[in-house]
Amino acid sequence: MSAGEQGPAAPDEGVPLKGWLWLTGGMLALVIGVLWTAQGLDLVHDSIMSGVTAFAVVGPVLAVAGLGLIVTGVRVRARHKRQPATPQEKKP
């Protein structure tokens, strides 16, 4: 390894994956909600769900829930980034 290259990061370095589950679930819910809304409003043709009013109602609800999950994930990540990188030692 040359002087400019760095080896693999130590386990305690870098940004831990806090909030990724909230963000992933939120994105999935948002995409499915938008798709269901489009199918319920008959904007997407050739589907068994096209033109079904229930999907036009449930889709936006799911999309808004997805946005809420995304906001929660962003807040969890922001809160974790503000904390110090190394935990303080507890004094007995």
TORPA-4810 file (N, C-alpha, C, O; in nm, 3 decimals):
<nodes>
NODE_1_0.085_-0.117_0.000_0.000_0.000_0.000_0.089_0.123_0.000_0.186_0.130_0.076_M
NODE_2_0.058_0.220_-0.084_0.139_0.342_-0.088_0.096_0.436_0.025_-0.003_0.412_0.094_S
NODE_3_0.172_0.543_0.041_0.146_0.637_0.151_0.012_0.707_0.136_-0.049_0.744_0.236_A
NODE_4_-0.037_0.727_0.012_-0.163_0.798_-0.009_-0.286_0.711_0.008_-0.397_0.763_0.024_G
NODE_5_-0.268_0.578_0.004_-0.383_0.489_0.015_-0.413_0.462_0.161_-0.325_0.461_0.247_E
NODE_6_-0.539_0.441_0.187_-0.580_0.408_0.323_-0.641_0.269_0.321_-0.705_0.229_0.223_Q
NODE_7_-0.622_0.198_0.427_-0.680_0.064_0.440_-0.828_0.073_0.471_-0.885_0.182_0.471_G
NODE_8_-0.890_-0.040_0.497_-1.032_-0.038_0.531_-1.057_0.040_0.660_-0.974_0.041_0.751_P
NODE_9_-1.171_0.105_0.665_-1.204_0.188_0.782_-1.224_0.099_0.905_-1.273_-0.013_0.895_A
NODE_10_-1.186_0.153_1.018_-1.208_0.082_1.143_-1.357_0.076_1.171_-1.431_0.162_1.124_A
NODE_11_-1.403_-0.024_1.247_-1.546_-0.038_1.272_-1.611_0.083_1.337_-1.730_0.107_1.317_P
NODE_12_-1.535_0.161_1.416_-1.596_0.275_1.485_-1.587_0.404_1.403_-1.632_0.509_1.449_D
NODE_13_-1.531_0.398_1.281_-1.521_0.517_1.197_-1.638_0.523_1.100_-1.702_0.421_1.073_E
NODE_14_-1.665_0.642_1.048_-1.769_0.657_0.948_-1.905_0.680_1.010_-1.919_0.692_1.131_G
NODE_15_-2.004_0.686_0.923_-2.140_0.712_0.968_-2.215_0.580_0.976_-2.229_0.511_0.875_V
NODE_16_-2.263_0.543_1.093_-2.343_0.421_1.104_-2.474_0.436_1.028_-2.520_0.548_1.002_P
NODE_17_-2.533_0.326_0.994_-2.656_0.327_0.916_-2.777_0.343_1.006_-2.860_0.252_1.016_L
NODE_18_-2.788_0.455_1.069_-2.904_0.483_1.154_-3.014_0.545_1.069_-2.987_0.637_0.992_K
NODE_19_-3.134_0.497_1.081_-3.248_0.554_1.011_-3.269_0.500_0.872_-3.364_0.541_0.804_G
NODE_20_-3.185_0.408_0.825_-3.199_0.359_0.689_-3.326_0.278_0.672_-3.385_0.280_0.564_W
NODE_21_-3.369_0.208_0.774_-3.491_0.128_0.763_-3.614_0.218_0.745_-3.703_0.187_0.666_L
NODE_22_-3.617_0.328_0.819_-3.727_0.424_0.804_-3.728_0.483_0.662_-3.833_0.495_0.599_W
NODE_23_-3.611_0.519_0.613_-3.600_0.579_0.481_-3.639_0.479_0.371_-3.711_0.515_0.278_L
NODE_24_-3.593_0.356_0.382_-3.624_0.255_0.283_-3.773_0.223_0.282_-3.835_0.216_0.176_T
NODE_25_-3.830_0.204_0.399_-3.974_0.177_0.408_-4.056_0.293_0.357_-4.159_0.274_0.292_G
NODE_26_-4.011_0.414_0.386_-4.082_0.532_0.339_-4.078_0.546_0.189_-4.179_0.580_0.126_G
NODE_27_-3.962_0.521_0.129_-3.953_0.528_-0.018_-4.039_0.423_-0.083_-4.106_0.450_-0.183_M
NODE_28_-4.039_0.302_-0.029_-4.121_0.195_-0.083_-4.270_0.230_-0.074_-4.344_0.213_-0.171_L
NODE_29_-4.312_0.279_0.041_-4.452_0.318_0.058_-4.491_0.434_-0.034_-4.601_0.436_-0.088_A
NODE_30_-4.401_0.528_-0.051_-4.428_0.642_-0.138_-4.445_0.598_-0.283_-4.539_0.641_-0.351_L
NODE_31_-4.355_0.514_-0.331_-4.363_0.468_-0.470_-4.489_0.384_-0.493_-4.558_0.403_-0.593_V
NODE_32_-4.517_0.293_-0.402_-4.638_0.210_-0.418_-4.763_0.296_-0.408_-4.858_0.275_-0.483_I
NODE_33_-4.765_0.393_-0.318_-4.880_0.482_-0.304_-4.906_0.563_-0.430_-5.021_0.579_-0.471_G
NODE_34_-4.800_0.615_-0.491_-4.815_0.691_-0.615_-4.864_0.600_-0.728_-4.950_0.639_-0.808_V
NODE_35_-4.808_0.480_-0.735_-4.850_0.385_-0.838_-4.996_0.347_-0.821_-5.072_0.345_-0.918_L
NODE_36_-5.036_0.317_-0.699_-5.176_0.281_-0.675_-5.270_0.398_-0.706_-5.379_0.377_-0.759_W
NODE_37_-5.227_0.519_-0.674_-5.309_0.635_-0.706_-5.326_0.648_-0.856_-5.437_0.671_-0.905_T
NODE_38_-5.217_0.633_-0.930_-5.224_0.642_-1.076_-5.311_0.533_-1.134_-5.385_0.557_-1.229_A
NODE_39_-5.304_0.414_-1.079_-5.389_0.305_-1.129_-5.535_0.328_-1.092_-5.624_0.302_-1.172_Q
NODE_40_-5.559_0.377_-0.973_-5.696_0.403_-0.931_-5.762_0.514_-1.011_-5.883_0.511_-1.033_G
NODE_41_-5.682_0.612_-1.056_-5.735_0.721_-1.138_-5.733_0.685_-1.287_-5.763_0.770_-1.371_L
NODE_42_-5.698_0.562_-1.319_-5.695_0.508_-1.455_-5.593_0.582_-1.543_-5.614_0.598_-1.663_D
NODE_43_-5.483_0.626_-1.482_-5.373_0.685_-1.557_-5.278_0.578_-1.610_-5.207_0.599_-1.708_L
NODE_44_-5.276_0.462_-1.543_-5.198_0.346_-1.586_-5.298_0.244_-1.637_-5.385_0.197_-1.562_V
NODE_45_-5.287_0.209_-1.764_-5.385_0.120_-1.827_-5.336_-0.025_-1.823_-5.223_-0.053_-1.784_H
NODE_46_-5.423_-0.115_-1.863_-5.393_-0.258_-1.873_-5.351_-0.320_-1.741_-5.257_-0.399_-1.735_D
NODE_47_-5.421_-0.284_-1.636_-5.396_-0.342_-1.506_-5.531_-0.377_-1.445_-5.631_-0.311_-1.471_S
NODE_48_-5.532_-0.481_-1.363_-5.656_-0.520_-1.298_-5.701_-0.414_-1.196_-5.818_-0.409_-1.158_I
NODE_49_-5.607_-0.329_-1.153_-5.639_-0.225_-1.055_-5.678_-0.094_-1.122_-5.717_0.001_-1.053_M
NODE_50_-5.669_-0.085_-1.253_-5.701_0.039_-1.323_-5.848_0.074_-1.309_-5.936_-0.008_-1.335_S
NODE_51_-5.873_0.197_-1.268_-6.009_0.246_-1.256_-6.081_0.204_-1.129_-6.199_0.234_-1.114_G
NODE_52_-6.014_0.135_-1.037_-6.076_0.092_-0.912_-6.064_0.206_-0.811_-5.953_0.250_-0.779_V
NODE_53_-6.178_0.254_-0.762_-6.181_0.370_-0.673_-6.106_0.346_-0.543_-6.047_0.439_-0.487_T
NODE_54_-6.106_0.223_-0.494_-6.038_0.193_-0.367_-5.889_0.227_-0.376_-5.831_0.275_-0.279_A
NODE_55_-5.827_0.202_-0.490_-5.685_0.233_-0.505_-5.662_0.383_-0.517_-5.556_0.432_-0.479_F
NODE_56_-5.759_0.454_-0.570_-5.748_0.600_-0.578_-5.757_0.664_-0.440_-5.713_0.777_-0.420_A
NODE_57_-5.814_0.592_-0.344_-5.827_0.643_-0.207_-5.711_0.595_-0.121_-5.653_0.674_-0.046_V
NODE_58_-5.676_0.468_-0.131_-5.572_0.410_-0.047_-5.432_0.458_-0.090_-5.344_0.475_-0.006_V
NODE_59_-5.413_0.481_-0.220_-5.283_0.523_-0.271_-5.230_0.651_-0.207_-5.117_0.652_-0.159_G
NODE_60_-5.309_0.759_-0.207_-5.259_0.882_-0.144_-5.233_0.868_0.006_-5.140_0.929_0.060_P
NODE_61_-5.314_0.787_0.072_-5.292_0.764_0.216_-5.158_0.695_0.237_-5.081_0.733_0.327_V
NODE_62_-5.129_0.595_0.155_-5.002_0.524_0.166_-4.884_0.616_0.130_-4.779_0.609_0.193_L
NODE_63_-4.903_0.700_0.031_-4.797_0.793_-0.009_-4.766_0.893_0.103_-4.649_0.923_0.128_A
NODE_64_-4.867_0.944_0.169_-4.847_1.038_0.280_-4.779_0.966_0.397_-4.693_1.023_0.464_V
NODE_65_-4.818_0.842_0.422_-4.752_0.765_0.528_-4.605_0.744_0.493_-4.518_0.749_0.581_A
NODE_66_-4.577_0.720_0.366_-4.438_0.705_0.321_-4.358_0.832_0.344_-4.243_0.826_0.386_G
NODE_67_-4.418_0.946_0.316_-4.350_1.074_0.342_-4.321_1.090_0.491_-4.215_1.140_0.529_L
NODE_68_-4.414_1.049_0.574_-4.392_1.055_0.719_-4.276_0.967_0.762_-4.197_1.006_0.848_G
NODE_69_-4.266_0.848_0.704_-4.154_0.759_0.736_-4.021_0.817_0.689_-3.920_0.804_0.757_L
NODE_70_-4.022_0.882_0.573_-3.900_0.944_0.522_-3.855_1.057_0.615_-3.737_1.068_0.647_I
NODE_71_-3.948_1.139_0.658_-3.916_1.248_0.751_-3.860_1.192_0.881_-3.764_1.246_0.936_V
NODE_72_-3.921_1.085_0.931_-3.871_1.022_1.053_-3.729_0.971_1.035_-3.644_0.990_1.122_T
NODE_73_-3.702_0.907_0.922_-3.568_0.857_0.895_-3.464_0.968_0.887_-3.352_0.953_0.936_G
NODE_74_-3.500_1.079_0.824_-3.408_1.191_0.813_-3.381_1.250_0.951_-3.267_1.286_0.981_V
NODE_75_-3.482_1.258_1.033_-3.463_1.312_1.169_-3.376_1.219_1.254_-3.293_1.266_1.331_R
NODE_76_-3.396_1.087_1.240_-3.314_0.991_1.315_-3.168_1.005_1.274_-3.080_1.006_1.359_V
NODE_77_-3.143_1.016_1.143_-3.005_1.032_1.095_-2.945_1.163_1.143_-2.828_1.167_1.183_R
NODE_78_-3.022_1.271_1.139_-2.970_1.401_1.182_-2.940_1.400_1.331_-2.838_1.455_1.374_A
NODE_79_-3.026_1.339_1.410_-3.004_1.332_1.554_-2.880_1.250_1.584_-2.803_1.283_1.675_R
NODE_80_-2.859_1.142_1.510_-2.743_1.058_1.535_-2.614_1.127_1.493_-2.510_1.107_1.556_H
NODE_81_-2.618_1.206_1.388_-2.498_1.276_1.342_-2.456_1.385_1.440_-2.338_1.419_1.445_K
NODE_82_-2.549_1.440_1.517_-2.515_1.544_1.615_-2.446_1.487_1.737_-2.375_1.560_1.807_R
NODE_83_-2.465_1.358_1.765_-2.404_1.297_1.882_-2.254_1.281_1.858_-2.211_1.269_1.743_Q
NODE_84_-2.174_1.279_1.965_-2.030_1.260_1.948_-2.001_1.124_1.886_-2.076_1.028_1.905_P
NODE_85_-1.891_1.116_1.811_-1.855_0.994_1.739_-1.823_0.879_1.835_-1.856_0.764_1.806_A
NODE_86_-1.759_0.908_1.945_-1.726_0.804_2.041_-1.808_0.825_2.167_-1.818_0.937_2.217_T
NODE_87_-1.867_0.719_2.219_-1.947_0.734_2.341_-1.858_0.770_2.460_-1.744_0.723_2.472_P
NODE_88_-1.911_0.854_2.544_-1.836_0.893_2.664_-1.835_0.777_2.762_-1.934_0.705_2.778_Q
NODE_89_-1.723_0.761_2.828_-1.711_0.652_2.925_-1.793_0.687_3.048_-1.795_0.801_3.094_E
NODE_90_-1.860_0.587_3.098_-1.940_0.606_3.220_-1.847_0.601_3.341_-1.759_0.515_3.351_K
NODE_91_-1.870_0.693_3.430_-1.789_0.694_3.552_-1.862_0.614_3.659_-1.982_0.633_3.680_K
NODE_92_-1.789_0.523_3.726_-1.855_0.440_3.829_-1.895_0.516_3.951_-1.951_0.459_4.045_P
</nodes>
